[in-house]
Amino acid sequence: MGGQGGASILPTWVAIVWLVAFAAIAASHCRHLAASHGQRRAWHAGHVLMAVGMVFMYAASASGSFSTPGAVWQVMFGYAAAATLAWMLVALLYRRAVNALWPMLALDLGAMAYMWSGTGLVAPLTWTLVAYLTVQAGLWSVSAYREIDGRWQLGGGSGLSPSGGGGTFSLTVARSEPLIRNVELRPSLIAMSLGMAYMFVAMLT
């Protein structure tokens, strides 16, 4: 596993279970990605990338001799997180509404980049991420993302737009694009958060 020389840090059977789980998560988000468009497609693509990264992470743990170029994954996730943040900044500068699920994805991608740093983990930061991911799993379990999606947002502006004849206008408020809608993602999102948290704990112990 990159900085750890491929040494196994988890019981093999546990690593294999998580490996299979993340493969299923990747397949699920690939299916939703293919059926989506616009921002939803990009959001699912981010989760596919994370799930595939976790498949390789747990594969590295399951096989003591498995060698993975951790620096490549670290750079990939770092660029993905930076690209997400850059897009959010541009959208906010243009007074466009940004769904509050985007900052969460950027943070998750950043956590993946940090995870692939291997021996560069710092205990206080890592345990903070474990706590964050555990809380995140809890929020997914109670469908809190339904309240966040399309309702909580960053930026956005209001203005006057024509509302029929007679020169009348109505006040409109820019709303962010929903990223989940009616898709049931609780199992995959809960497993994603818990699997990442579990790996962080295993890398510290």
ABEGO torsion letter per residue (X at the ends): XEAAGGBBABBAAAAAAAAAAAAAAAAAAAAAAAABBEAAAAAAAAAAAAAAAAAAAAAAAABAABBBBAAAAAAAAAAAAAAAAAAAAAAAAAGBBBBAAAAAAAAAAAAAAAAAAEAABBAAAAAAAAAAAAAAAAAAAAGAAAAABGABBBEEBBBBBBBEBGGBBBBBBBBBBBAAEABBAAAAAAAAAAAAAAAAAAAAX
